[in-house]
Amino acid sequence: MSGKKMIAASLILLLTAAFAAPLAADEADRWLFRVYLDDREIGFHEFSVREREGRVDVETTARFDVNILFFNAYSYDHQNRETWSGDCLEGLDAVTDDNGKEYRVSGEALADGFMLEVNRDPERIGLDCVRTFAYWNPAILDADRLLNSQTGQLAEVTVRAHGPETLDIGPHRVPAEKYTIESTDGPIRLWYAPGSRHWLALEAELESGRTLRYVPLVLPWNAVGETRLALN
């Protein structure tokens, strides 16, 4: 079986398991997205968010491969663990291979600021409350600076609300609220469920002019109402 077929089979199994029964109270909220570059599927991005004793543990995995004919033109592998207290980051440990360029980012919230280490170079961030580009947490929509967990760079951002829209998720048309996060790296468009503000989808404009799109395969059971939707 080819690599692409194995990934596809794994995603189908994950989807079947996710929609077989309601989540137990102590299970993690889980987002699983197919990732597209324009209209070409290039990989997946998964988020697992679990509450534990007043804190939130987050695990993220992303893998992208852009192939041109039989040549791998670009690859991306990102794994990240974060701990949050309320809406503020407490700890971070991320490893990224961005087409052969490696980043290791770790950090910890201390009494006198957030201590960050990027490829073993320490830096103190003088913020009372650090937030990453944690799309699953709608509190980032109130931030004016967000930490890039891949590079360790703190980006100034502007968030714009566009109001209600209807979003196509699989065969369903789902009510949503649209926001755009503007930064020097380009706009990121996000959609959230009204009321609950559960994250639903993402689009980002790249420097090349192409569009990165996140199409949901698995969402938390209450992201789009009281019943789960079959998204494929």
C-alpha positions as CSV (number, residue, x, y, z in Angstrom):
1,M,0.0,0.0,0.0
2,S,1.4,3.4,-0.9
3,G,2.0,6.1,1.7
4,K,-0.9,8.3,0.6
5,K,-3.3,5.3,0.7
6,M,-2.1,4.4,4.2
7,I,-2.7,7.9,5.4
8,A,-6.2,7.9,3.8
9,A,-7.0,4.6,5.4
10,S,-5.9,5.8,8.8
11,L,-8.0,8.9,8.5
12,I,-11.1,6.8,7.6
13,L,-10.5,4.6,10.7
14,L,-10.1,7.7,12.9
15,L,-13.3,9.1,11.6
16,T,-15.2,5.9,12.1
17,A,-14.0,5.6,15.7
18,A,-14.7,9.3,16.4
19,F,-18.3,9.1,15.4
20,A,-19.1,5.7,16.8
21,A,-20.2,7.0,20.2
22,P,-20.5,10.2,22.2
23,L,-17.3,11.5,24.0
24,A,-17.1,10.6,27.6
25,A,-16.8,13.6,30.0
26,D,-13.1,13.1,30.6
27,E,-12.1,12.6,26.9
28,A,-10.2,15.1,25.0
29,D,-11.8,17.5,22.5
30,R,-10.3,16.6,19.1
31,W,-9.9,18.4,15.8
32,L,-8.6,16.6,12.7
33,F,-8.2,18.5,9.5
34,R,-7.3,17.5,6.0
35,V,-4.9,20.2,4.7
36,Y,-5.0,21.4,1.1
37,L,-2.7,23.7,-0.8
38,D,-5.2,25.4,-3.1
39,D,-7.2,22.3,-4.3
40,R,-4.4,19.7,-3.7
41,E,-4.5,17.6,-0.5
42,I,-1.1,17.7,1.1
43,G,-1.5,16.2,4.6
44,F,-3.2,16.6,8.0
45,H,-3.2,18.7,11.2
46,E,-4.6,17.2,14.4
47,F,-5.3,18.9,17.8
48,S,-6.2,17.2,21.0
49,V,-7.3,19.4,24.0
50,R,-7.8,17.9,27.4
51,E,-8.8,19.6,30.7
52,R,-6.9,18.3,33.7
53,E,-7.1,19.7,37.3
54,G,-7.9,23.2,36.2
55,R,-5.3,23.2,33.4
56,V,-5.5,22.3,29.7
57,D,-3.1,20.0,28.0
58,V,-2.8,20.3,24.2
59,E,-1.1,18.0,21.7
60,T,-0.7,19.0,18.1
61,T,0.7,17.0,15.1
62,A,1.0,18.3,11.5
63,R,2.5,16.6,8.5
64,F,2.5,18.1,5.0
65,D,4.1,16.8,1.7
66,V,4.0,18.7,-1.6
67,N,4.9,16.5,-4.5
68,I,5.5,17.6,-8.1
69,L,5.4,14.6,-10.4
70,F,7.8,12.2,-8.5
71,F,9.7,14.9,-6.7
72,N,9.0,15.9,-3.1
73,A,9.2,19.7,-3.4
74,Y,8.3,20.5,0.2
75,S,7.8,18.6,3.5
76,Y,6.7,19.8,7.0
77,D,6.6,17.9,10.3
78,H,5.4,19.7,13.5
79,Q,4.8,18.2,16.9
80,N,3.9,20.4,19.8
81,R,2.8,20.0,23.4
82,E,1.3,23.0,25.4
83,T,-0.1,23.4,28.9
84,W,-2.5,26.3,29.6
85,S,-3.9,27.8,32.8
86,G,-7.1,29.6,31.9
87,D,-6.4,31.5,28.7
88,C,-2.6,31.9,29.3
89,L,0.2,29.6,28.2
90,E,2.1,27.8,31.0
91,G,4.4,25.5,29.1
92,L,5.5,24.8,25.6
93,D,7.6,22.1,23.9
94,A,7.7,22.0,20.1
95,V,9.8,20.3,17.4
96,T,9.5,21.3,13.8
97,D,11.2,20.1,10.6
98,D,10.3,22.8,8.0
99,N,11.6,21.3,4.7
100,G,14.9,20.3,6.4
101,K,15.2,23.3,8.7
102,E,14.8,22.3,12.3
103,Y,13.3,24.3,15.1
104,R,13.2,23.4,18.8
105,V,11.1,25.7,20.9
106,S,10.4,25.3,24.6
107,G,9.1,27.7,27.2
108,E,7.7,28.1,30.7
109,A,5.7,30.8,32.5
110,L,7.7,32.2,35.5
111,A,6.9,34.9,38.0
112,D,8.9,37.5,36.1
113,G,7.8,36.6,32.6
114,F,7.7,33.8,30.1
115,M,11.1,32.1,29.6
116,L,11.5,30.9,26.0
117,E,14.2,28.8,24.5
118,V,14.6,28.7,20.7
119,N,17.2,26.2,19.4
120,R,18.7,26.5,22.9
121,D,19.0,30.3,22.8
122,P,17.1,31.7,25.9
123,E,14.9,34.7,25.8
124,R,12.5,36.2,28.3
125,I,9.1,37.5,27.0
126,G,7.8,40.3,29.2
127,L,4.1,39.5,28.9
128,D,1.7,38.6,31.8
129,C,-0.2,36.3,29.5
130,V,1.4,34.6,26.5
131,R,-0.8,33.0,23.9
132,T,0.2,31.0,20.8
133,F,-1.7,30.7,17.5
134,A,-4.0,28.3,19.4
135,Y,-6.9,28.4,17.0
136,W,-8.9,26.0,19.2
137,N,-9.0,28.7,21.9
138,P,-11.2,31.7,20.8
139,A,-9.5,33.8,23.5
140,I,-6.7,34.4,20.9
141,L,-9.2,36.6,19.1
142,D,-8.8,39.2,21.8
143,A,-4.9,39.2,21.6
144,D,-2.7,41.8,20.0
145,R,0.4,39.6,20.1
146,L,0.7,35.8,19.5
147,L,3.6,33.5,19.9
148,N,4.5,31.3,16.9
149,S,5.2,27.9,18.4
150,Q,7.2,26.8,15.4
151,T,9.8,29.7,15.3
152,G,9.5,31.2,18.8
153,Q,8.7,34.6,17.3
154,L,6.2,36.9,18.9
155,A,4.0,38.4,16.2
156,E,1.9,41.5,16.4
157,V,-1.6,40.8,15.2
158,T,-4.8,42.5,14.4
159,V,-8.1,40.6,14.6
160,R,-11.1,41.6,12.5
161,A,-14.6,40.2,12.9
162,H,-16.7,39.7,9.7
163,G,-19.9,38.5,11.3
164,P,-22.1,35.5,10.4
165,E,-21.5,33.3,7.4
166,T,-22.7,29.8,6.3
167,L,-19.9,27.3,6.1
168,D,-20.0,24.1,4.0
169,I,-18.7,21.1,6.1
170,G,-19.0,17.9,4.2
171,P,-22.6,17.6,3.0
172,H,-23.8,20.1,5.6
173,R,-24.3,23.9,5.6
174,V,-23.4,25.1,9.1
175,P,-23.8,28.6,10.6
176,A,-20.5,30.2,11.5
177,E,-18.8,33.4,12.5
178,K,-15.8,34.5,10.5
179,Y,-12.6,36.3,11.8
180,T,-9.3,37.3,10.2
181,I,-6.0,37.4,12.0
182,E,-3.7,39.9,10.3
183,S,0.1,39.7,10.8
184,T,3.3,40.3,8.8
185,D,3.1,36.7,7.6
186,G,-0.3,37.3,5.9
187,P,-4.0,36.9,6.8
188,I,-5.4,33.8,8.5
189,R,-9.1,33.4,8.1
190,L,-11.0,31.4,10.8
191,W,-14.5,30.2,11.3
192,Y,-16.1,29.5,14.6
193,A,-19.5,28.1,15.7
194,P,-21.9,30.9,16.9
195,G,-22.3,31.0,20.7
196,S,-19.9,28.2,21.6
197,R,-17.1,29.7,19.4
198,H,-15.8,26.2,18.7
199,W,-13.3,26.3,15.9
200,L,-14.6,25.0,12.6
201,A,-12.2,25.8,9.7
202,L,-9.1,27.8,8.5
203,E,-7.6,29.4,5.4
204,A,-4.3,31.2,5.2
205,E,-2.7,33.2,2.4
206,L,0.9,32.2,1.7
207,E,3.6,34.5,0.4
208,S,3.5,32.6,-2.9
209,G,-0.1,33.7,-3.4
210,R,-1.4,30.2,-2.8
211,T,-4.0,29.3,-0.2
212,L,-3.6,26.8,2.7
213,R,-7.0,25.3,3.6
214,Y,-8.0,23.2,6.6
215,V,-11.1,21.1,5.9
216,P,-12.5,19.4,9.0
217,L,-12.6,15.6,9.2
218,V,-13.3,15.3,12.9
219,L,-14.6,18.0,15.2
220,P,-15.6,18.0,18.9
221,W,-19.1,16.6,19.2
222,N,-20.6,19.9,20.3
223,A,-18.8,22.1,17.8
224,V,-21.7,22.2,15.4
225,G,-24.7,21.5,17.6
226,E,-26.0,18.8,19.9
227,T,-25.4,16.0,17.5
228,R,-22.3,15.0,15.6
229,L,-22.1,15.5,11.9
230,A,-20.7,13.0,9.4
231,L,-18.2,15.3,7.8
232,N,-16.9,13.2,4.9
